[in-house]
Amino acid sequence: MSEPLRLMAVLAHPDDETLGFGGSLARYSAEGVETHVLTATRGQRGRFGDGTTHPGPDALGLIREAELRAAARELGAHDVRFLDYMDGDVDKVDPRDAVANIAAHLRRVRPQVVVTFAPDGAYGHPDHVAICQFATAAIVAAAMPGPDGAAAHAVSKLYYMVSNTKSWETYQGVFKRLVSKVDGVEREGVPWPDWEITTVVDTSNQWPRVWRAVQCHQSQIAIYARLGELTDEQQVTLWGTQRFYRALSLVNGGRAKESDLFEGVRAK
């Protein structure tokens, strides 16, 4: 009997699972793949509503955790777990602790495929950059037995989510100019050239589920309000294709464009 297919998304904040990876999580859960979401923080320091009030980091963390769990249900996720780090401080945690925590979840779930942010963190967000580094290192660590005796697990494929010029312009046109100011330097996302993108996944049938998941994040809805004005065609443009860079694969390679994150993993 072949091993059940499992996908794990290793992310930084509530709403990353929807705005970043929602189409793929919805597609693969609909196909019967067991999808898991591991999130570093509860978004405790994020914007709340229209920005005129804030319930405090602890209260907002509870709100956003509930929103993430509701969104994950819409996307068909099997499980949601948290690393319990503070929003905005992921790059300040002990790297050995973060890598060990993620590796423990990899050994527990035993996914064949892991997805996370690209090394640039999409638009330079330090939490996104850090979770990419930690998730990548954790895949190496998980291939060895855990200190608690947990069996080693070798992840077959690691993907970084990326955008090309058209998808990045569409995304920013709907939301805003996405920038992150770090150490006095303004960081902004840079689209990947098409030739560098290894994998293009069709998620066009999943946009209604992604939109329902977006609406679960009510504490952030002021940021997403414009989404409600989009036509069905525009929704498909926004959510209908997801692009990835295949950072690691034990099962395939070459320059032929993939259309499936599980290419080389699925039983023949």
HUDA-V108898 format. One record per backbone hydrogen bond with DSSP energy under -1.0 kcal/mol. NH is the residue of the N-H (numbers start at 1). CO is the residue of the C=O. Records with the same first field share a line. If there is no record, write none. Layout:
NH = CO / CO
//
This chain:
7 = 34
8 = 113
9 = 36
10 = 115
11 = 38
16 = 13
19 = 15
20 = 16
21 = 16
22 = 18
25 = 21
26 = 22
27 = 23
28 = 24
29 = 25
30 = 26
31 = 27
32 = 29
33 = 28
34 = 5
36 = 7
37 = 79
38 = 9
39 = 81
40 = 11
41 = 12
46 = 43
49 = 219
51 = 48
60 = 56
61 = 57
62 = 58
63 = 59
64 = 60
65 = 61
66 = 62
67 = 63
68 = 64
69 = 65
70 = 66
71 = 67
72 = 68
73 = 69
74 = 70
75 = 71
77 = 72
78 = 35
79 = 35
81 = 37
83 = 39
85 = 40
89 = 86
92 = 89
98 = 94
99 = 95
100 = 96
101 = 97
102 = 98
103 = 99
104 = 100
105 = 101
106 = 102
107 = 103
108 = 104
109 = 105
110 = 106
112 = 6
113 = 6
114 = 157
115 = 8
116 = 159
121 = 118
123 = 121
124 = 120
129 = 125
130 = 126
131 = 127
132 = 128
133 = 129
134 = 130
135 = 131
136 = 132
137 = 133
138 = 134
139 = 135
141 = 137
142 = 138
144 = 141
146 = 150
149 = 146
153 = 142
157 = 112
158 = 248
159 = 114
160 = 245
161 = 116
162 = 243
168 = 164
169 = 165
170 = 166
171 = 167
172 = 168
173 = 169
174 = 170
175 = 171
180 = 187
182 = 185
185 = 182
187 = 180
192 = 163
196 = 193
199 = 244
200 = 258
201 = 242
203 = 240
206 = 203
210 = 206
211 = 207
212 = 208
213 = 209
214 = 210
215 = 211
216 = 213
217 = 214
218 = 216
220 = 217
221 = 218
223 = 220
227 = 224
228 = 225
229 = 226
230 = 227
235 = 231
236 = 232
237 = 233
238 = 234
239 = 235
240 = 236
242 = 201
244 = 199
245 = 160
247 = 158 / 245
248 = 158
250 = 156
258 = 198
263 = 260
265 = 262
266 = 262
//
